[in-house]
């Protein structure tokens, strides 16, 4: 049972550290761009787009035609309160992603050091940020979006297909499986992500481009840090403990 406690412990430490790093990066890279977009949103007199969830999954809700004070509800105040809630949100998200990363890496033999952790982190970035972001780039307030459910289905399908494809390339070296892996990785983008009926938005194209770049880079740092910390913590605090794969052998 100790191997499972180790997985949770490593994931908690790595997720806490990476989540704090991501929140600090967002405070300087993405939050100012969101605040600028909110100015355009208010100037336009409303929007039909709600904030995207953690990890920039590309899923968002559609607001109703109710008055602004009813449809917006409570939100943390700008400044310390907003930063604190952002930190908590990113830490919870970081721990969740860390659990996924640690569990899958343990079944593959475990992450032995920070260098291996960086490669696993890059794989996580490709699966959860880069691949779905090609079809559903991060969105600012006041930007149009397709219906929530189709976007969620496409996002999850893309993540699963990309993860399986990368696993086949990394752990199953044969030509037929490599071809299958490429098909899995490319297929969601051939199908295409759900798109809004109209692309009208008050947000300048340059501002959205800056936001996409900022989100992509901050998530890249997040995943690299997450993987590296997993490698360091696993080696230092759990030693050469057996992996999940070995525990089921």
VENDAWO-V446932 format. One record per residue. N is the residue number from 1. RES is the residue in one small letter. PHI is phi as a letter, one per 40 degrees, with the letter a starting at -180 (NA if undefined). BURIAL is # if it has 9 or more other C-alpha atoms within 8 Angstrom, else .. Layout:
# VENDAWO-V446932
n=N res=RES phi=PHI burial=BURIAL
n=N res=RES phi=PHI burial=BURIAL
This chain:
# VENDAWO-V446932
n=1 res=x phi=NA burial=.
n=2 res=x phi=c burial=.
n=3 res=x phi=c burial=#
n=4 res=x phi=c burial=.
n=5 res=x phi=c burial=.
n=6 res=x phi=c burial=#
n=7 res=x phi=d burial=#
n=8 res=x phi=c burial=#
n=9 res=x phi=c burial=.
n=10 res=x phi=c burial=#
n=11 res=x phi=c burial=#
n=12 res=x phi=c burial=#
n=13 res=x phi=c burial=#
n=14 res=x phi=c burial=#
n=15 res=x phi=c burial=#
n=16 res=x phi=c burial=#
n=17 res=x phi=c burial=#
n=18 res=x phi=c burial=#
n=19 res=x phi=c burial=#
n=20 res=x phi=c burial=#
n=21 res=x phi=c burial=#
n=22 res=x phi=c burial=#
n=23 res=x phi=c burial=#
n=24 res=x phi=c burial=#
n=25 res=x phi=c burial=#
n=26 res=x phi=c burial=#
n=27 res=x phi=c burial=#
n=28 res=x phi=b burial=.
n=29 res=x phi=b burial=#
n=30 res=x phi=b burial=#
n=31 res=x phi=d burial=#
n=32 res=x phi=d burial=#
n=33 res=x phi=c burial=#
n=34 res=x phi=c burial=#
n=35 res=x phi=c burial=.
n=36 res=x phi=c burial=.
n=37 res=x phi=c burial=#
n=38 res=x phi=c burial=#
n=39 res=x phi=c burial=.
n=40 res=x phi=c burial=#
n=41 res=x phi=c burial=#
n=42 res=x phi=c burial=.
n=43 res=x phi=c burial=.
n=44 res=x phi=c burial=.
n=45 res=x phi=g burial=.
n=46 res=x phi=h burial=#
n=47 res=x phi=a burial=#
n=48 res=x phi=b burial=#
n=49 res=x phi=a burial=#
n=50 res=x phi=b burial=#
n=51 res=x phi=c burial=.
n=52 res=x phi=c burial=#
n=53 res=x phi=c burial=#
n=54 res=x phi=c burial=.
n=55 res=x phi=g burial=.
n=56 res=x phi=f burial=#
n=57 res=x phi=c burial=#
n=58 res=x phi=g burial=#
n=59 res=x phi=b burial=#
n=60 res=x phi=a burial=#
n=61 res=x phi=b burial=#
n=62 res=x phi=b burial=#
n=63 res=x phi=c burial=#
n=64 res=x phi=c burial=.
n=65 res=x phi=c burial=.
n=66 res=x phi=c burial=.
n=67 res=x phi=d burial=.
n=68 res=x phi=d burial=.
n=69 res=x phi=c burial=.
n=70 res=x phi=c burial=.
n=71 res=x phi=c burial=#
n=72 res=x phi=c burial=.
n=73 res=x phi=g burial=.
n=74 res=x phi=c burial=.
n=75 res=x phi=a burial=.
n=76 res=x phi=c burial=.
n=77 res=x phi=c burial=.
n=78 res=x phi=c burial=.
n=79 res=x phi=h burial=.
n=80 res=x phi=c burial=.
n=81 res=x phi=c burial=#
n=82 res=x phi=c burial=#
n=83 res=x phi=c burial=#
n=84 res=x phi=c burial=.
n=85 res=x phi=c burial=#
n=86 res=x phi=c burial=#
n=87 res=x phi=c burial=#
n=88 res=x phi=c burial=.
n=89 res=x phi=c burial=#
n=90 res=x phi=c burial=#
n=91 res=x phi=c burial=#
n=92 res=x phi=c burial=#
n=93 res=x phi=c burial=#
n=94 res=x phi=c burial=#
n=95 res=x phi=c burial=#
n=96 res=x phi=c burial=#
n=97 res=x phi=c burial=#
n=98 res=x phi=c burial=#
n=99 res=x phi=c burial=#
n=100 res=x phi=c burial=.
n=101 res=x phi=c burial=#
n=102 res=x phi=c burial=#
n=103 res=x phi=c burial=#
n=104 res=x phi=c burial=.
n=105 res=x phi=c burial=#
n=106 res=x phi=c burial=#
n=107 res=x phi=c burial=#
n=108 res=x phi=c burial=.
n=109 res=x phi=h burial=#
n=110 res=x phi=g burial=#
n=111 res=x phi=c burial=#
n=112 res=x phi=c burial=#
n=113 res=x phi=a burial=#
n=114 res=x phi=c burial=#
n=115 res=x phi=c burial=.
n=116 res=x phi=c burial=#
n=117 res=x phi=c burial=#
n=118 res=x phi=c burial=#
n=119 res=x phi=c burial=#
n=120 res=x phi=c burial=#
n=121 res=x phi=c burial=#
n=122 res=x phi=c burial=#
n=123 res=x phi=c burial=#
n=124 res=x phi=c burial=#
n=125 res=x phi=c burial=#
n=126 res=x phi=c burial=#
n=127 res=x phi=c burial=#
n=128 res=x phi=c burial=#
n=129 res=x phi=b burial=#
n=130 res=x phi=c burial=#
n=131 res=x phi=c burial=#
n=132 res=x phi=c burial=#
n=133 res=x phi=c burial=#
n=134 res=x phi=c burial=.
n=135 res=x phi=c burial=#
n=136 res=x phi=b burial=#
n=137 res=x phi=c burial=#
n=138 res=x phi=d burial=#
n=139 res=x phi=b burial=#
n=140 res=x phi=c burial=#
n=141 res=x phi=d burial=#
n=142 res=x phi=g burial=#
n=143 res=x phi=c burial=#
n=144 res=x phi=c burial=#
n=145 res=x phi=a burial=.
n=146 res=x phi=c burial=#
n=147 res=x phi=c burial=#
n=148 res=x phi=c burial=#
n=149 res=x phi=c burial=.
n=150 res=x phi=c burial=#
n=151 res=x phi=c burial=#
n=152 res=x phi=c burial=#
n=153 res=x phi=c burial=.
n=154 res=x phi=c burial=#
n=155 res=x phi=c burial=#
n=156 res=x phi=c burial=.
n=157 res=x phi=c burial=#
n=158 res=x phi=c burial=#
n=159 res=x phi=c burial=#
n=160 res=x phi=c burial=#
n=161 res=x phi=c burial=#
n=162 res=x phi=c burial=#
n=163 res=x phi=c burial=#
n=164 res=x phi=c burial=#
n=165 res=x phi=c burial=#
n=166 res=x phi=c burial=#
n=167 res=x phi=c burial=#
n=168 res=x phi=c burial=#
n=169 res=x phi=c burial=#
n=170 res=x phi=c burial=.
n=171 res=x phi=b burial=.
n=172 res=x phi=b burial=#
n=173 res=x phi=c burial=#
n=174 res=x phi=a burial=.
n=175 res=x phi=c burial=.
n=176 res=x phi=d burial=.
n=177 res=x phi=c burial=#
n=178 res=x phi=c burial=#
n=179 res=x phi=c burial=.
n=180 res=x phi=c burial=#
n=181 res=x phi=c burial=#
n=182 res=x phi=c burial=#
n=183 res=x phi=c burial=#
n=184 res=x phi=c burial=#
n=185 res=x phi=c burial=#
n=186 res=x phi=c burial=.
n=187 res=x phi=d burial=.
n=188 res=x phi=d burial=#
n=189 res=x phi=c burial=#
n=190 res=x phi=c burial=.
n=191 res=x phi=c burial=.
n=192 res=x phi=g burial=.
n=193 res=x phi=c burial=#
n=194 res=x phi=c burial=#
n=195 res=x phi=b burial=.
n=196 res=x phi=c burial=#
n=197 res=x phi=c burial=.
n=198 res=x phi=b burial=.
n=199 res=x phi=b burial=.
n=200 res=x phi=c burial=.
n=201 res=x phi=a burial=.
n=202 res=x phi=c burial=#
n=203 res=x phi=c burial=#
n=204 res=x phi=c burial=.
n=205 res=x phi=c burial=.
n=206 res=x phi=c burial=.
n=207 res=x phi=c burial=#
n=208 res=x phi=c burial=#
n=209 res=x phi=c burial=.
n=210 res=x phi=d burial=#
n=211 res=x phi=c burial=#
n=212 res=x phi=c burial=#
n=213 res=x phi=c burial=.
n=214 res=x phi=c burial=#
n=215 res=x phi=c burial=#
n=216 res=x phi=c burial=#
n=217 res=x phi=c burial=.
n=218 res=x phi=c burial=#
n=219 res=x phi=c burial=#
n=220 res=x phi=c burial=#
n=221 res=x phi=c burial=#
n=222 res=x phi=d burial=#
n=223 res=x phi=c burial=#
n=224 res=x phi=c burial=#
n=225 res=x phi=c burial=#
n=226 res=x phi=d burial=#
n=227 res=x phi=c burial=#
n=228 res=x phi=c burial=#
n=229 res=x phi=c burial=#
n=230 res=x phi=d burial=#
n=231 res=x phi=c burial=#
n=232 res=x phi=c burial=#
n=233 res=x phi=c burial=#
n=234 res=x phi=c burial=#
n=235 res=x phi=c burial=#
n=236 res=x phi=c burial=.
n=237 res=x phi=b burial=.
n=238 res=x phi=b burial=#
n=239 res=x phi=g burial=.
n=240 res=x phi=c burial=.
n=241 res=x phi=c burial=.
n=242 res=x phi=c burial=.
n=243 res=x phi=c burial=#
n=244 res=x phi=c burial=#
n=245 res=x phi=c burial=#
n=246 res=x phi=c burial=#
n=247 res=x phi=c burial=.
n=248 res=x phi=c burial=.
n=249 res=x phi=c burial=.
